[in-house]
């Protein structure tokens, strides 16, 4: 998915080419609201050899709703028409910083990712998840956010009423997830300060392979957002070094 930040798409394309060892086609589904951003993202995709798909205008009123509608549209209009057996969803601000492969785990189970919770319900965070055709065939898919009883489930929670009840979630391997200071892999980040501090100072690391920049589209209206984007290359270099050094 892409949303108004061409620089992130360019860096993601480079990171995938460098680190994702499974055979893949990088498809950028663009739900940007800015015309200039769409033009630039299309040009970046042409340069990087990625496929570009422009989404139609959305009636979404929140970022989560926009994300969910984009995932539903992409599943119907891109994935369903693809001949691939394996698929993955990547947010525009998540990057592999070390060699990774998911073909093996998807031969063992139909989906792989990190589970979020809404009360008693669990659902995959769709910012980074991998799945097969079998996963989509288990019910009517809906990646929209949803209220599940008294609990709000963010993007992806709509599948809690269709797909996930048919799955034994306890039997599935899941991604690890941890928060760290962006420029210091040795320091875990504890959310004891303001929410904006977390958006500015932290990154989330999944499976010790993927770095989620957090707030890539500046949905939190963070005053430090521009600086974090400027620092992205340095941040990824630090984290790649962590793997190279065996930390």
N, C-alpha and C positions, 0 to 999 in steps of 0.2 A: 504494500500500500504506500501511496505517496500523498503528502499533504503540505503543499506550500513551501517546502524546504529542499530545493534542488541539490544543495551541497551534500545532504545526507544520502540521497539516492546515488550520487556519484561515488561516495565513499563506500556505500554498501555494495555496489557492483564490484568495486575493486577487492573488497574483503571476501566476497563470495568466490571470485575467481582465484584468489590466493589460497583460501582455506577450505572450501567445500569440496570434498573429494568425490562425492557421488555425481554421476552424470545429471545435469540439470539444465533447465531453461529458466532464465530469470525474467519473469513477467511483472512489469510495474503497472499496477492498477491505480490510476491517478484520480483522486477525488478532491484535488486542490480547488480552492475557491477563487484563486487569483489567476487571471489569464496569462500574465507574464510568467508565473511559476509553471503553468502547464506547458507553455512553449519551451521553456528552458529544460524542463524534465524530459520532454519528448526528444529534444536535441541530445541531451546526455545519454538517453537510452540508445539512440542511433549510434553514438560514438562508442558506447560500451558493448554493443551487440545484444542488448536486452530488448525484449518485446515491450511495446508501449500500448496500453489500453486506456482510453479516456472514458471516464464514467459520465453518464448523463447528469444534469443538475439534480441535486438532492433536496428533499423537503425536510431534512434533519434540522432539529433545533438545538442539539447538543453534539459535542465531539464524539461521545460514545455512540450515539444514535447514527451519526454519519459513518463511523467505523463499521458498525453492524450492518447498515444498509449496503456499504461497499463490499463487505465480505459476502453477503447474500447474493448481490449482483454478480460478483466475480465467480462464485460457485456455480450459479446457474448458467452464466454466459461464457465462462472461460474453462473452468475445471470440467464441467459436464461434457464439454465438446472436445476435450483433450483425450489423446490416446494413452496418456501416462497412467501408471498404476499407483504412483506415489505423488503426494502433493505436500506443500508446506505454505503456511502463512507467516510472513515476516512484517512487523511494523517497520516504518521507514527509518526508525532510530535504533535499530538493533543490528549488531555486526559480529560475525565470527572472528575471533582473534587468534585461533589456533585450528589446526586441521581437524575436521569433523566429518562424520558419515552417519546416516540414519537408515540406510537400506537394510541392515541386519535387524535392527529393532523392529522395523515395520514388517519384516517377515514373521516376527514372533507375535506381534499385536497390531491391531488395526489403527492405532493412534498413539501419539507420544507427545508429551508436553508437560506443563506445570498446571496443577489444579488450583483454582481460586475457590472461595467459599461464599455462599450466601445462606446463612443459617445452616441447615442440615444439608443443603445442596452443594455439590461440587461440579465445577465445569472448567474446561481448559481455558487458560488465558490465550486468546487468539493472536497475541503479539508475536508469539513463536510457538507454533505447533506443527506437527507432521502427521499425516494420515493417509489412508488408502481409500479406494472406492468403497470398500466394505463399510468403513466408518460412516460414509454419507448414505449408505443404503439401509441403515438401521432405523431411519425415521425421517420425518420432514424436518430438514435442517433450518435453523434460525439463529443467526449469530447476533441478533439484537440484544441490548440490555433488557432486563425484565425484573419486575417485582415478583418475588416468589414468597407468597404469604406476606409476612411483615418485613421481609429482608430484601434489600435491593441487590441484584446481581448485575455487574457491569457487562461490557460487551462480551457476547458469547453465552450469556445465561439463558437465552431463549431455548437452547438445546436441552435444558434440564427437564423439559416437559415432553420431549419426544425421543431424542437419541440416547441420552445417558441412562434413563431407566432400564434400557435393554442391555446395558453393559455392566460387567462386574468390575467396577472401578478399583476395588481393592486388589484385584489380581494384576493390575497394570503397573509396570515400571513408570516412574515419573521423573521429570527433570528436578535437579537440585536448584535452589535459588537463594542468593545471598546479596546483601547490600554492602558496598564498600565505599570508602572515600575515592573519588574519581581518579586522583593522581597518585594514590598510594595503595597498591594491592595488599599491603600488610595490615591495613587498618580497616576493620569492620565498621560499618556505619550504623549507629544506633539512633533511631528517630526520637531524640529527646528535645530537639529544637523546633523551630517553626516549620510548617510544611514547605514554605518557599526555600528554606535552607536545604532541605532534602533535595528539591529539584535542582538546586544550583551546585551542591557539593558532592552528591552521591551518584553512583552508578549501580545498577543491578546486574549481577553475573549469574547466568544460567548454565548448569552443567560444567562450570569452569571452562567454558568454550565460547560463550556468547556474551557480549557486553550490550546492555540496554542503557542508552544514554539518558533516558527519562526526559519527558517534557520536550521532545524533539520539535514539535510544532508550536511550542510555547503556549500550550493550553492553560498553563497555570499563570500566564502573564508575569513571568519571572524576570526581574530586572537583570539577572545574571545570565539570561538565556544566550545572548549574543556571544558573550565571552566563552561559554561552554562550547558553542559551535566552533569558535575560533581555535579552541584547545583540542578539538576532537582528534586530530592527527597525532598530537603528542600523547593524549590519553590512550589511544589504541597502541601506540608504540610502547608505552609503559606496560600495558597488559600483555602484549605479545612477548615482551621481555620476561615477564613473570613465567610464562610457559617455557620459554627457551632456557631459563635458568633453573627450571625444575622446582619452583616455589609452590 
